[in-house]
Amino acid sequence: MKELPPLNTDTINAILNEEIDDETVNQMVWYYLGYRYDESNKNWNNSEVEESWKEAYPQPPNFIENRPPTVKLTRSIPKENKQLLKEKLGFKGYKIGTFEPRDTRRATMANWLLNYLVMH
């Protein structure tokens, strides 16, 4: 796994502005969920992953390609933090007809990461 960008508001904005590739965004969420790649064994270690995630996803899921793990991410954000992108970063969202599921999933991942940053 490559070196990840720092978790800060500049990085969150870069995710929203598509300045960071999908693979890196996935890897950031995996990292903060607790998934660790063991280079020597060439496999994922999920010992630091919360039990509900570990049960549903023993291996880190691809949030960009699959809706169910993204829904789980959304549900894991406390209600008071669901609007963090708008409140902290002024994110206006997307205009109807100008976005696709991938964009929405990236925004969900950005919001989850921002929630993580605020909570920790």
C-alpha positions as CSV (number, residue, x, y, z in Angstrom):
1,M,0.0,0.0,0.0
2,K,1.4,3.4,-0.9
3,E,1.9,6.3,1.5
4,L,-1.4,8.0,2.3
5,P,-2.0,11.7,2.3
6,P,-2.5,13.3,5.8
7,L,-6.0,13.3,7.1
8,N,-6.9,17.0,7.2
9,T,-9.5,19.3,5.5
10,D,-7.1,20.0,2.5
11,T,-7.2,16.2,1.8
12,I,-10.9,16.1,2.2
13,N,-11.3,18.9,-0.3
14,A,-8.9,17.2,-2.6
15,I,-11.1,14.1,-2.5
16,L,-14.2,16.1,-3.3
17,N,-12.4,17.9,-6.2
18,E,-11.1,14.6,-7.5
19,E,-7.5,15.5,-7.0
20,I,-7.0,12.2,-5.2
21,D,-7.6,8.9,-7.1
22,D,-10.2,6.4,-6.1
23,E,-7.7,3.8,-5.0
24,T,-6.1,6.2,-2.5
25,V,-9.5,7.3,-1.2
26,N,-10.4,3.6,-0.6
27,Q,-7.1,3.0,1.1
28,M,-7.6,6.0,3.4
29,V,-11.0,4.7,4.5
30,W,-9.6,1.2,5.0
31,Y,-6.8,2.6,7.1
32,Y,-9.0,4.6,9.4
33,L,-11.4,1.6,9.7
34,G,-8.4,-0.4,11.0
35,Y,-7.5,-2.6,8.0
36,R,-3.7,-3.0,7.6
37,Y,-2.0,-4.7,4.7
38,D,0.8,-7.1,5.7
39,E,3.4,-6.8,3.0
40,S,5.4,-9.9,4.2
41,N,2.3,-12.2,4.1
42,K,0.6,-10.3,1.2
43,N,-2.7,-10.3,3.0
44,W,-5.0,-8.0,5.0
45,N,-5.0,-7.9,8.8
46,N,-8.3,-6.9,10.3
47,S,-7.5,-7.3,14.0
48,E,-8.0,-3.5,14.5
49,V,-11.3,-3.4,12.6
50,E,-14.5,-2.9,14.6
51,E,-16.5,-6.2,14.9
52,S,-19.5,-5.2,12.8
53,W,-17.2,-4.2,9.9
54,K,-15.0,-7.3,10.3
55,E,-18.1,-9.6,10.2
56,A,-19.5,-7.9,7.1
57,Y,-16.2,-7.3,5.4
58,P,-13.3,-9.5,6.5
59,Q,-11.3,-7.9,3.6
60,P,-11.6,-4.2,3.0
61,P,-14.4,-3.4,0.6
62,N,-14.2,-1.3,-2.6
63,F,-16.4,1.6,-1.6
64,I,-16.3,3.2,-5.1
65,E,-17.5,0.1,-6.9
66,N,-20.0,-1.3,-4.3
67,R,-23.0,0.5,-2.8
68,P,-23.6,-1.7,0.4
69,P,-20.3,-0.8,2.1
70,T,-20.9,2.9,1.4
71,V,-24.4,2.7,2.9
72,K,-22.8,1.1,6.0
73,L,-20.3,4.0,6.1
74,T,-23.2,6.5,5.9
75,R,-25.0,4.8,8.7
76,S,-21.9,4.7,10.9
77,I,-21.7,8.6,10.9
78,P,-23.5,10.0,14.0
79,K,-26.6,12.1,13.0
80,E,-25.0,15.3,14.3
81,N,-22.1,14.8,11.9
82,K,-24.0,13.9,8.7
83,Q,-23.7,17.5,7.3
84,L,-20.0,18.0,8.1
85,L,-19.0,18.6,4.5
86,K,-21.5,21.4,4.2
87,E,-20.9,22.8,7.7
88,K,-17.1,22.7,7.9
89,L,-16.1,22.9,4.2
90,G,-19.0,24.7,2.6
91,F,-19.6,21.8,0.2
92,K,-22.8,22.5,-1.8
93,G,-23.3,19.0,-3.1
94,Y,-23.9,18.1,-6.8
95,K,-26.4,19.4,-9.3
96,I,-29.0,16.9,-10.5
97,G,-27.8,15.3,-13.7
98,T,-24.1,16.3,-13.2
99,F,-23.0,13.4,-11.0
100,E,-22.9,9.7,-10.9
101,P,-22.9,7.1,-8.1
102,R,-19.1,7.3,-8.0
103,D,-19.3,11.0,-7.1
104,T,-21.8,10.3,-4.4
105,R,-19.7,7.5,-2.9
106,R,-16.6,9.7,-2.9
107,A,-18.6,12.4,-1.1
108,T,-19.8,9.8,1.4
109,M,-16.2,8.6,2.0
110,A,-15.0,12.3,2.4
111,N,-17.8,12.9,4.9
112,W,-16.9,9.7,6.8
113,L,-13.2,10.7,6.9
114,L,-14.1,14.2,8.1
115,N,-16.3,12.7,10.8
116,Y,-13.3,10.5,11.8
117,L,-11.1,13.6,11.9
118,V,-13.6,15.5,14.1
119,M,-14.2,12.6,16.4
120,H,-10.5,11.8,16.9
